[in-house]
């Protein structure tokens, strides 16, 4: 079981990936496209006289495009595309990030273009000759009241860990162990029952639905269900009605068929937290003990610190993550510590589970 709670910055810090940084003006190959401190319609402005430039731009210099008030038809309209190149890097996969303003055009081949907004990242492959790409002033901001010049300030590449190369197709599709997932939900006209068809089911697999009525059970479907994995009970009776799902096939006798599965028909599940006064901000879903049923990892409390400089304040407490099985069994709780600042936007939670020894998991989260 692994829990990843990170922004790119936190993840990079935790794994110590190699980082490389450049001033954008040092990476321009076709420098004839640049003019210094001059606003013209067909060149890029190497701008160092901006008010408070030292505070706004790395090194006090940025590359400014002509004003873009509407999308241009081609890359040669407006200023010529900037051709950028970085060298002397080890070959491999990297994450490319650029400090930009407004929106720019981005291309890895000078032919295929996409919008590049501030904060975008893209995975790139760096060869022994380095990496080259193109930036253009062909796109305008989506909102008319925000349109104007685009800006390119700095460039960063973050080396990604090398993985094992696979020749051809993967020989086996990764498969998550999952149970039948038999559930019911109240809908207009009755109660909808649904379940999963598993990859291990035979082609002639069929299903029958029974409703428990006291000590007796009543079969609801006239013919075995083969073409779908759902059924509408138009007369469910009590809200807590219980059902039985039975799987069978032509090659299975009733004694060999899948055991009966019971559910109480409730449309939701509740968990009793150890601290009943706490609140939950996010819930991660994963199978934590390998039984094929999804469990829960909770991030608490439901609190947020706005990162804007006028609103930011120190986090009053730390975030915690706690794990519960689907039946409400508490597994563990971890305090994330003060290094994880409280924020909805910059501390997401990603949960992945794998099948391991239950006892080992319970005592070593």
C-alpha positions in Angstrom: 0.0 0.0 0.0 1.4 3.4 -1.0 0.0 6.9 -0.3 1.3 9.8 -2.4 0.4 13.2 -1.3 2.3 15.7 -3.3 2.4 18.5 -5.8 5.2 18.3 -8.4 7.4 20.3 -6.1 6.9 17.9 -3.1 7.3 14.8 -5.2 10.5 16.1 -6.8 11.9 17.1 -3.4 11.1 13.6 -2.0 12.8 11.7 -4.8 15.8 14.1 -5.5 15.4 14.1 -9.3 18.0 16.1 -11.1 16.9 19.6 -12.1 18.3 21.9 -14.8 17.4 25.6 -15.3 18.1 28.2 -18.0 17.2 31.7 -18.9 15.0 31.6 -22.0 17.1 34.2 -23.8 20.2 32.0 -23.5 18.4 29.1 -25.3 17.3 31.0 -28.4 18.9 29.7 -31.6 17.5 32.2 -34.1 18.5 35.3 -32.2 17.7 37.5 -35.2 14.1 37.3 -34.0 15.0 39.3 -30.9 15.1 43.1 -30.5 16.2 44.7 -27.2 13.6 46.9 -25.4 11.6 47.6 -28.5 7.9 46.8 -29.1 7.5 45.9 -32.8 4.8 43.7 -34.5 7.1 41.2 -36.1 9.9 40.6 -33.6 10.2 39.3 -30.0 11.2 42.0 -27.4 14.1 41.1 -25.1 12.7 43.2 -22.3 14.7 44.5 -19.4 13.2 47.9 -18.8 9.9 46.7 -17.5 8.8 48.4 -14.2 10.0 46.3 -11.3 11.6 43.9 -13.8 14.0 42.4 -11.2 11.0 41.4 -9.0 8.8 40.1 -11.9 11.3 38.3 -14.2 14.3 36.0 -13.6 17.5 38.0 -14.0 15.4 41.1 -14.7 14.8 40.0 -18.4 11.9 38.3 -20.2 11.1 37.6 -23.8 7.9 39.4 -24.8 5.8 38.7 -27.8 3.8 41.2 -29.9 0.3 41.8 -28.7 -2.0 38.9 -29.7 -5.6 40.0 -29.8 -6.9 37.1 -31.8 -5.5 33.6 -32.9 -3.2 33.9 -35.9 -3.7 31.5 -38.9 -0.1 30.4 -39.1 3.2 30.5 -37.1 4.8 33.0 -39.5 2.1 35.6 -38.8 3.2 38.0 -36.1 6.8 37.3 -34.9 8.7 34.3 -36.3 8.6 31.2 -34.1 11.4 31.2 -31.5 13.7 28.2 -32.0 15.0 27.0 -28.6 17.7 24.4 -27.8 19.4 23.0 -24.7 22.4 20.7 -24.8 24.8 18.8 -22.6 22.1 16.6 -21.0 22.1 12.9 -20.3 19.7 11.2 -22.7 16.4 10.1 -21.2 12.9 11.3 -20.2 12.4 14.7 -18.6 9.5 17.0 -17.5 9.7 20.3 -19.3 8.3 23.4 -17.5 8.6 27.0 -18.5 7.8 30.2 -16.6 5.4 32.0 -19.0 2.8 34.7 -19.0 -0.6 34.5 -20.8 -0.6 31.9 -23.6 2.0 30.9 -26.2 2.2 28.4 -29.0 4.4 25.3 -28.3 5.8 22.7 -30.8 8.4 20.0 -30.6 8.8 19.8 -34.4 7.9 23.3 -35.6 4.9 21.9 -37.4 2.4 20.6 -34.8 1.3 23.3 -32.3 -0.6 23.4 -29.0 -1.5 26.1 -26.5 0.9 26.6 -23.6 -0.5 28.2 -20.6 1.3 29.3 -17.4 1.9 26.2 -15.2 1.8 23.7 -18.1 4.3 20.8 -18.1 5.0 18.1 -20.7 7.1 15.0 -20.7 9.9 15.1 -23.4 12.6 12.7 -24.6 16.1 14.2 -24.7 18.5 12.7 -27.2 22.3 12.8 -27.1 22.1 16.1 -29.1 19.9 17.7 -26.5 16.3 19.0 -26.9 14.9 21.5 -29.3 11.4 23.1 -29.5 9.6 26.1 -30.9 7.6 28.9 -29.2 5.2 31.1 -31.2 2.9 34.1 -30.6 0.0 32.5 -32.6 -2.6 32.1 -29.8 -4.7 34.6 -27.9 -6.1 34.3 -24.4 -9.5 32.7 -24.3 -11.0 35.8 -22.5 -10.9 38.9 -24.6 -10.3 41.2 -21.6 -7.1 39.3 -20.8 -5.5 39.4 -24.2 -2.1 41.0 -24.9 1.5 40.0 -25.1 2.8 36.6 -24.1 5.9 36.2 -22.0 8.7 33.5 -21.8 11.0 33.9 -18.8 12.8 30.6 -17.7 13.1 27.0 -18.7 13.4 24.0 -16.5 14.0 20.3 -17.2 13.5 17.6 -14.5 15.1 14.2 -15.1 12.7 11.3 -14.6 13.8 7.9 -13.3 14.7 5.4 -16.0 12.3 2.5 -16.3 12.7 -0.9 -17.9 12.1 -0.8 -21.7 9.5 -3.3 -23.0 10.0 -4.7 -26.5 6.6 -5.1 -28.2 3.4 -5.5 -26.4 3.1 -6.3 -22.7 2.7 -10.0 -22.4 0.1 -9.8 -19.6 -2.4 -7.1 -18.9 -2.2 -5.9 -15.3 -5.4 -6.9 -13.6 -6.9 -5.7 -10.3 -8.5 -8.3 -8.1 -12.2 -7.3 -7.8 -15.2 -9.0 -6.3 -18.7 -9.1 -7.9 -19.6 -5.6 -6.6 -23.2 -6.5 -6.1 -25.1 -3.4 -5.1 -28.6 -1.9 -5.3 -29.8 1.7 -5.7 -33.3 3.1 -5.5 -34.5 4.6 -8.8 -37.7 5.7 -10.4 -39.8 2.6 -10.8 -38.2 0.4 -8.2 -34.7 -0.7 -7.2 -31.8 -1.2 -9.6 -29.5 -4.1 -8.9 -26.1 -4.3 -10.7 -22.9 -6.4 -10.5 -19.7 -7.0 -12.3 -18.9 -9.5 -15.0 -15.4 -10.8 -14.2 -12.7 -11.8 -16.6 -12.8 -15.3 -15.2 -16.5 -15.8 -16.0 -17.2 -18.4 -18.7 -18.8 -17.2 -22.0 -22.1 -18.9 -21.1 -22.3 -17.4 -17.6 -25.8 -16.4 -16.5 -27.2 -14.9 -13.4 -30.4 -15.3 -11.3 -31.7 -12.8 -8.8 -33.6 -13.7 -5.6 -35.3 -11.5 -3.0 -35.4 -12.6 0.6 -38.9 -12.5 2.1 -38.6 -13.6 5.7 -37.2 -17.1 5.7 -38.1 -17.6 2.0 -36.5 -16.4 -1.2 -38.3 -15.5 -4.3 -36.8 -15.7 -7.8 -37.3 -12.4 -9.6 -36.2 -13.1 -13.2 -38.2 -15.4 -15.4 -35.2 -16.3 -17.6 -31.5 -16.3 -16.5 -29.8 -13.0 -17.2 -27.1 -13.3 -19.9 -26.9 -10.1 -21.9 -26.5 -7.5 -19.0 -25.3 -7.3 -15.5 -28.2 -5.4 -14.0 -31.9 -6.0 -13.1 -34.8 -3.7 -12.1 -36.9 -4.9 -9.2 -40.2 -3.1 -9.7 -41.7 -4.3 -6.4 -38.8 -4.1 -3.9 -41.0 -3.6 -0.8 -39.0 -2.6 2.3 -36.1 -0.2 1.8 -33.8 -2.7 3.5 -34.8 -5.6 1.2 -32.1 -8.2 0.8 -31.2 -9.9 -2.4 -29.2 -13.0 -3.5 -27.1 -13.1 -6.7 -26.4 -16.6 -8.1 -24.0 -17.3 -11.0 -24.4 -20.4 -13.1 -23.4 -21.7 -16.5 -24.2 -24.8 -18.6 -21.0 -26.4 -17.4 -21.7 -25.9 -13.7 -24.1 -27.7 -11.4 -25.8 -25.8 -8.6 -23.5 -27.2 -6.0 -20.5 -25.9 -8.0 -22.0 -22.5 -8.7 -20.7 -19.4 -7.1 -21.8 -19.1 -3.4 -24.8 -16.9 -2.6 -24.1 -13.2 -2.2 -26.2 -11.2 0.2 -26.6 -7.4 0.4 -28.9 -5.2 2.5 -29.8 -3.0 -0.4 -28.6 0.3 1.2 -27.5 2.9 -1.3 -24.6 4.2 0.7 -22.1 3.1 3.4 -21.1 5.1 6.6 -17.9 5.0 8.5 -17.5 5.7 12.2 -14.3 7.8 12.6 -12.1 7.4 15.6 -12.5 11.2 16.1 -16.1 11.9 15.5 -15.6 15.6 15.6 -13.1 15.8 12.7 -14.1 16.6 9.1 -13.0 14.9 5.9 -11.5 16.9 3.0 -10.7 14.1 0.5 -11.4 10.4 0.2 -9.1 8.0 -1.7 -10.4 4.7 -2.9 -8.4 1.5 -3.2 -8.4 -2.2 -2.2 -6.2 -2.1 0.9 -6.2 -5.7 1.9 -6.5 -7.6 -1.4 -10.0 -9.0 -0.9 -11.4 -7.4 -4.1 -13.4 -4.8 -2.3 -12.6 -1.1 -2.4 -11.6 0.6 0.9 -11.0 4.1 2.0 -8.2 6.5 2.9 -9.3 9.8 4.4 -7.5 13.1 4.4 -8.6 15.1 7.5 -9.6 17.7 8.5 -11.5 19.6 5.9 -9.4 22.8 6.1 -7.7 25.0 3.6 -5.1 27.8 3.6 -5.4 30.1 0.6 -1.9 30.6 -1.0 -2.5 34.2 -2.1 -0.1 36.4 -0.2 -2.9 38.5 1.3 -4.7 35.5 2.7 -1.9 33.1 3.5 -1.3 32.2 7.1 0.5 29.4 8.9 -1.3 26.1 9.1 -2.8 25.8 12.6 -2.6 22.0 12.6 -1.2 19.2 10.4 -3.1 17.0 7.9 -3.7 13.4 8.8 -4.5 10.4 6.6 -6.3 7.4 8.0 -7.3 4.1 6.4 -10.5 2.1 6.9 -11.7 -1.1 5.4 -15.1 -1.0 3.6 -16.8 -2.5 6.7 -15.5 0.3 8.9 -12.5 -1.5 10.4 -9.8 1.1 11.3 -6.4 0.2 10.0 -4.0 3.1 10.7 -3.5 6.9 10.8 -0.4 8.8 9.7 0.3 12.4 10.6 1.8 14.2 7.5 3.7 16.7 9.6 4.4 20.4 9.1 6.1 19.9 5.7 2.6 19.4 4.1 0.9 22.8 4.2 -2.8 22.9 4.4 -4.3 23.5 1.0 -6.9 21.9 -1.2 -5.1 22.9 -4.4 -1.5 21.9 -3.6 -1.8 18.7 -1.5 -3.8 16.2 -3.5 -4.1 12.6 -2.4 -3.5 9.6 -4.6 -4.1 6.1 -3.2 -2.9 2.8 -4.7 -3.3 -0.6 -3.1 -1.8 -4.0 -3.8 -2.4 -7.4 -2.5 -0.1 -8.1 0.5 -0.2 -10.1 3.6 -3.0 -8.8 5.7 -1.2 -9.1 9.1 1.9 -7.4 7.6 -0.2 -4.5 6.3 -2.1 -4.0 9.5 1.1 -3.6 11.6 3.3 -1.9 9.1 1.4 0.8 7.2 
